[in-house]
């Protein structure tokens, strides 16, 4: 009985063809593995959003069914209830005002701080800011509440904006440090020779060259402020309640309005998703440039 020739007994061309076929199969298997891994990650990440949308389009009966209801008659009643009967647009406006103010003030204070750290190597200040950012938020909450209550600032945009700065400003500073470090100091020295002031040099030369980082930091700080819940829960009130806290309107002691909760969650998430899709290239380019520069 004849046996198949081993690879060493094959002609040179046959061995090369066999090795090429094995390499092709290995590449195909690797690609399939990568695609399967990506698909698995996407399913895990996107399924909660998919279920949230389904919940917002189902009735309370379908949402509380012991068996998950996959096929149903969609309804927009939950969205109508959220927008018309729960003053959700007012809450959305409150969130926008707080996020915009905290991001704007964070840029005004954070950009000079990041430039100072980058140019003068103030590593101690950078470490202190990092520690402040990593400290659990609950640590700040009680002192802030006592101080703001004594000053009569509970349920004011000022108090919420100040507390949200602890979320956004360290993020802005740490993103911008690497950008400012890569601006050639010779450009600034040339501007000084021409009679420019430090502020003028910073505004006319340093900031324009670092604009991708400024855009990325601004967007991320805005999103972090928009999603902030803990500070808003304790320090807001009827006049300043933002959307993350307003979701509690659909949770009562005896029951949960799952449809309204899902619709509110969709409305909270939608502006952030639209904003991210519109300016995602600025975020990616800004963070990528910062990573490469750093």
GISULJO-V109630 format. One record per backbone hydrogen bond with DSSP energy under -1.0 kcal/mol. NH is the residue of the N-H (numbers start at 1). CO is the residue of the C=O. If there is no record, write none. Layout:
nh:NH co:CO
nh:NH co:CO
//
This chain:
nh:15 co:11
nh:16 co:12
nh:17 co:13
nh:18 co:14
nh:19 co:15
nh:20 co:16
nh:21 co:17
nh:22 co:18
nh:23 co:19
nh:24 co:20
nh:25 co:21
nh:26 co:22
nh:27 co:23
nh:28 co:24
nh:29 co:25
nh:30 co:26
nh:31 co:27
nh:32 co:28
nh:33 co:29
nh:34 co:30
nh:35 co:31
nh:36 co:32
nh:37 co:33
nh:38 co:34
nh:39 co:35
nh:40 co:36
nh:41 co:37
nh:42 co:38
nh:43 co:39
nh:44 co:40
nh:45 co:41
nh:46 co:42
nh:47 co:43
nh:50 co:46
nh:51 co:47
nh:52 co:48
nh:53 co:49
nh:54 co:50
nh:55 co:51
nh:56 co:52
nh:57 co:53
nh:63 co:59
nh:64 co:60
nh:75 co:57
nh:80 co:76
nh:81 co:77
nh:82 co:78
nh:83 co:79
nh:84 co:80
nh:85 co:81
nh:91 co:87
nh:92 co:88
nh:93 co:89
nh:94 co:90
nh:95 co:91
nh:96 co:92
nh:97 co:93
nh:98 co:94
nh:99 co:95
nh:100 co:96
nh:101 co:97
nh:102 co:98
nh:103 co:99
nh:104 co:100
nh:105 co:101
nh:106 co:102
nh:107 co:103
nh:108 co:104
nh:109 co:105
nh:110 co:106
nh:111 co:107
nh:113 co:109
nh:114 co:110
nh:115 co:111
nh:116 co:112
nh:117 co:113
nh:118 co:114
nh:119 co:115
nh:120 co:116
nh:123 co:121
nh:126 co:122
nh:127 co:123
nh:128 co:124
nh:129 co:125
nh:130 co:126
nh:131 co:127
nh:132 co:128
nh:133 co:129
nh:134 co:130
nh:135 co:131
nh:139 co:136
nh:140 co:137
nh:141 co:137
nh:144 co:140
nh:145 co:141
nh:146 co:142
nh:147 co:143
nh:148 co:144
nh:149 co:145
nh:150 co:146
nh:151 co:147
nh:153 co:148
nh:155 co:235
nh:160 co:156
nh:161 co:157
nh:162 co:158
nh:163 co:159
nh:164 co:160
nh:166 co:163
nh:167 co:164
nh:168 co:164
nh:169 co:165
nh:172 co:168
nh:173 co:169
nh:174 co:170
nh:175 co:171
nh:176 co:172
nh:177 co:173
nh:180 co:176
nh:181 co:177
nh:187 co:184
nh:189 co:185
nh:190 co:186
nh:191 co:187
nh:192 co:188
nh:193 co:189
nh:194 co:190
nh:195 co:192
nh:196 co:191
nh:201 co:197
nh:202 co:198
nh:203 co:199
nh:204 co:200
nh:205 co:201
nh:206 co:201
nh:207 co:202
nh:209 co:205
nh:210 co:206
nh:211 co:208
nh:214 co:210
nh:215 co:211
nh:216 co:212
nh:217 co:213
nh:218 co:214
nh:219 co:215
nh:220 co:216
nh:221 co:217
nh:222 co:218
nh:223 co:219
nh:224 co:220
nh:225 co:221
nh:226 co:222
nh:227 co:223
nh:228 co:225
nh:233 co:229
nh:234 co:230
nh:235 co:231
nh:236 co:232
nh:241 co:237
nh:246 co:242
nh:247 co:243
nh:248 co:245
nh:249 co:246
nh:250 co:247
nh:251 co:248
nh:252 co:255
nh:257 co:250
nh:258 co:256
nh:261 co:257
nh:262 co:258
nh:263 co:259
nh:264 co:260
nh:265 co:261
nh:266 co:262
nh:267 co:263
nh:268 co:264
nh:269 co:265
nh:270 co:266
nh:273 co:269
nh:274 co:270
nh:275 co:271
nh:276 co:272
nh:277 co:273
nh:278 co:274
nh:279 co:275
nh:283 co:279
nh:284 co:280
nh:285 co:281
nh:286 co:282
nh:287 co:283
nh:288 co:284
nh:289 co:285
nh:290 co:286
nh:291 co:287
nh:292 co:288
nh:293 co:289
nh:294 co:290
//
